[in-house]
Amino acid sequence: MVEERKIRAGFIGCGGHAFRNIYPTLQFAPVDLVATCDLVAERAQRTARQFGALRAYTDYREMLEKEDLEGVFIVTGYDPQNRPLYPGMAMDCMRAGCHAWIEKPPAASVAEIEQMMAVERETGKFTMVGLKKAFFPAIQRMKEITERPEFGGVTSICLKYPQSIPAEGEKDLATSPGMRGFLDHIVHPGSIIDYVMGKIRRIYYERSPNGGGVMSMQFVSRATGVLHFTHGRSGTGPLERVEVVGQGANVVVDNGVRLTYYRPGGRGEGGYGRATNFMGDDAGAPITWEPEWSLGQLYNKQIFLLGYAFEVIAFAECILEGRRPERGSLDSARELMKLFEAFQRPPGEIITINP
């Protein structure tokens, strides 16, 4: 029996999110966890024991120097100015000869992303970003459906996401918890938009008094879109919705897990005012997919439903196959930072992101 080839990996960060959502995915990916690292020695050691790593460190530079690693997972946080710690660590990893996987948000600016991209070119290594929503099974299927000939090409997208927009005077990232929260979360709807629709040409946004708001978009493809910031909604309702419209067809993902494909078709026969039955032909009937919760399947696990396992598997497979990532690339991360920087400008302007 031929043993499966795995990448030798280190892991920087042993906090709650990493423990709950990222470390558990490694058992389903071609990853041999060699070492953990955390500023708190006991936490690094405890996590190493829990997930089978051989050694634990408190200094990631020491880990990079002493271990023979191919990839490094980084799940840390922010510096005192609310800037993500990832750019510097990722560049250190690449210069040490390792590919890097970083959690979102990847940076605080377009400039920091471009610095990482320069190090990618310098070293031949890559950094992949944990843009989990682009790896949701339902969003992956949505993307595939929109590329089918019968869908007719994408014409528009509408998203609902319960994020607030910081008010004017609260947009200094270094001092504003609201702006840090916005940076932390705008990447979620933003990654779906980038994955499904491609690059945004320009946006226009308005803010509601309670912090909610609406952003309209035109894409480089000339398609259009709307992002509804549903801050203020009830906590008992579905968290989010995505709808993409083609030519005579549309596809909807509710709450990240329920997909309905409204195929080309119609209701009944006879024309307007004459149809006696609302049932159309089966060939054009909607198709709905959602998980079942009775069987012990991997697809019912949160780490698969929320895309964590798929992004970690993709990272490892890119290393093993010697190719660069497509989803979660720094190219996509740069587009997300362009969107974040656009919201640092006042509402009411037409803001060009990609001329």
N, C-alpha and C positions, 0 to 999 in steps of 0.2 A: 504494500500500500504506500503510495507516494504522499508524503506529508504536504499539506497546503502551505504554500509560501506566504509568509506574513511579513509586514513591515516591522522593524524595531522602533518602538516609539517611546518618547518621554511625555510627561504631562505636567504642565505648570499650572498650579491652582487646585486646591482641594476643598473649595467651599461648597455650600449647600446646593447650588445649581449644578455644578459639575458632578457632585456625588449623586444627585437624583436623576439627572437627565443625560449626561455625557458618558461618564465612566460605565454605566450599565450597557451602553451600546457596543462596547469593545468586544463583548463576547460573541456578537453577531457579525463582526467585521474581521478582515484578515490583518489583525493587529496583535503584536506581541508587546505587551506593556512591560518595559524594562525598568523604568524609574518614574517616581513622582517627585514633585517639588512644591513646597509651600513655605511661606515665611514662618509659619508655626510648625516647629519640628514634629510635635506629637501628632498633629493633624496629617502631615505628610506621611508619617510612619503608619498611622492607623489606616489611611487610604491605601497605602501600598499593601498592607496585609489583606485588606478587604478585597482588592481587585487583582492580587497576584503579582505585583511588581517586585522586582528583586531588591531594589534599593530606593532610599528616600533622601531628598536633599532640601536644604533651605535656601540655596543660592542656585538659580537656574544656570548661571554662567559656569559654575562648577560642574553641574550636570552635563552641560554641552561639551565641556572639556574632557570629562572622564568617560562618558558613555559613547558607544558607537551607535548613533541613532540615525534613522532615515527620515523620521517625521516627528514633530512635536505638536501636541495639542496645548492650547493656551486658553484658559478660562479664568480671567482675573477680574479687573474692575477699572476704577478711575483714579486719577491723581487728585491732589487737593484743588486743582482748577477745573475739575469735572471733565478732564480729557481722558479718553480711554487709553489704557496702558499698552494696548496691543501693537501699535506701529514699531516702537523701539524694540520690543521683545521679538517680534516677527523678523525684523531686519537682523537682529543678533543671531537668530536661529538660521536664517538663510546664509549668513556669512560664515556660520560654523558648519555649513554643509548639509543642513536639514531643511526639508520642506516644513511649512508651518500651517496649522489650522487654528484660526482665531475665532472666538465667539463674537457676536455682534454687540454693540456697534463697532465697526472696525477702526474708526478714527473720529476726529473732531473736524476735519476739513478735507477738501479736495487735495490740498498741498501735501498732507500727510500720506494720502493714498498714493500720490504720484512719487513720493519718496520711496515707498515700498516697491512700487513698480520699477523704479530705477534699480533697486537692489535685486529684484527678480532678473532683470537684464544683465546685471553685473555678475551674478552668481550662477545663473542657470537653474535656480530653485524657484519654487512658487509659494505663494500664500493663498490659502482658500479661506473664505469667510463663512461662518455658520448662519447662512440665510435660510432658516428652517422652513419658512412658508413656501419657498420655491421647491421644496422637497416633499411637501404634503402629498400623499397619494392622490387626493382629490384634485389638487392643483396641477399635478403632473398629468392626470387624465384630461383635465380641462384644456391644458396646452395642446395635448395630442388631438383632441376633438376639433379645436379651432384650426388645425392644420389640415383637416380632411377636405377633399374637394367639395363635398356637398355643403360644407359650412359657408363657403363662398368668400372666405377671407374675413379678417377681423375689421369691424367698422367702429366699435365703441366699447368702452368698459365702464362699469359703475361699481364702486366699492363702498362699503360702510365699515367704519372702524372707530371704536370708542376712545379716541385720543383727543386731548385738549390741545389747543394752540396757545402758546404763551402770549401774553399781552405785550404791547409796546412798553418798553421800560423794564421788561423781564426777560430780555433776550441775550443778556450777557452770560455766556455759558459758564464762566468762572464763578459767578455769584448766584445764578438762578437755578434752583432745584427743578423748576418747571421746564427750563430749557434742556437740562440734563435728561429729564424724563422724556421730552420730545425727541431728543437724539436717540435715546434708548429704544423708542417704539416706532418712529417713523419708518425705520428699516423694514418693519413687518409688511404693511401694505405696499411700501415702496418696492420690496423685492418681488412681490407678486406682479406689480405693474411692469417692472423691468423684464421679468421672465416671460410674461404672456404677451406684452405689447411692444417691447423694445424701447428705444430711447425716446424721452420726452423732448419735444422742441421748445415749448413754452408753457407756462402756467399762469393762472390768475387765482387769487384766493381772497376770501372774506372771513372774518372772525365774528362769531356770535357773542353777545354779552357774557354768556356763561362759559366761554372758552371753546365751545364747539365751532363748527364752521364748514365751509365748502371750498374745494379746490377744483377748478376746471383745467383740463389739459388738452393740448394738441401734441400729437406724436410726430416724429420724423416721417413716419409712414403716412401721415395725414389723417389717421384715425383720431378719434376724440375720446375724452373720458372725464369722469367726475369722481372725486374722493370726498365722501361725506364723513366729516369728523363728528361722530355721534356722541360726543361727551355730554353727559346728562341723562343718557338712557337708563332704564331700569337694569339693575344687576340680575334680574330674573330672566331677561330675554337673551336670545342668541347673541353671541359676541360680535359676529361679523358676517358679511355677505359679499360675494363677488359675482357679478354677471357680465358676460362677454356676449356681444351681439355680432352676428355675421350678416349674411344675406338670406333672409328667410329662415334663419335658425338662431338659437341662442343657448347658452349653457350657464347654469347657476351653481355655485357652491355655497351652501349655508353652513355657518358655524364650523367651517374647516373640514367637515366630514361627509356631508350629504350633497351628492352631486345629482343634478337633474339636467338631462340633455333634451331640449325641445327641438326635435328634428324637423326638417322641412315637411310641412303638411298643413292640414286645415281641419276644421270641425264641420262634420255633416256635409250634405250635398244640397244643391238647389239654389245657392246664391243668397245674398242678403234679403231677409224678410220672407224667405221661402223654405229654409232648412227646418226640418221637423225633428231632427235628432242631433244632439251635440257630439255624438261619438264619431270621430273620424276613422280613417282606415288604420289598421294595426301597423302598417309599414311606416306611418308617420307619427305614431304615438310617442309621447315622451318616455325616456328611459331614466329611471332613478336608481342610484346606488347609495347605500349607506352600510356601515358596519353592523354585524350582529354581535351580541354580547354573551352568547351562551357557550361558545366553544373556546377552548384554550388555544387560540391561534395567535401567531405573532402579530397579525394585522390588527388585533384588538389591543395590543400593548400601546401605551401612550407614547413610548419612544419611537414607534413606527408611525402611528397616526399623526404625530406632530413633526415628523420628518427628521428627527435627530439621528436615528439609525441610518437612514439613507444618505445623509450628508457625510457621516463618518465613513461609511462604506465607500462612498464616491471618492473621498480623500485618499483612502488607502489604495483603492484600485488605480487612481491616477498615478500614484507613486510606483506601484508594481508594473504598470503598463507604460511608464515613461511618457505620459502625456499631461498636458495642462488641463485644469478644470474649466468647464464652461459655466455651469451654474455655480454661484459662489465665488467667481473670479474677482480679482481686483478691478477689472474693467467694470463689472456690475457695481462693486463697492463705490467706485468713483461716481457713477450715476446717482447713487443714493446720497452721497455727500453733496452733490450738486443740488439735489432736492432740499436737503437740510439747509444748505446755505441760502437757498431762495427764500426760505421762511424766516431768515434773519432780516430780510427786508420788510418794509411795512406792507400791510394789505392794501388792495386796490390797484396795485401796479400790474402790468403785463410783464412778466419776467421771463426772459429768454434763457434757456438752459443749454440748448444745443442749436446754434444758428443754422 
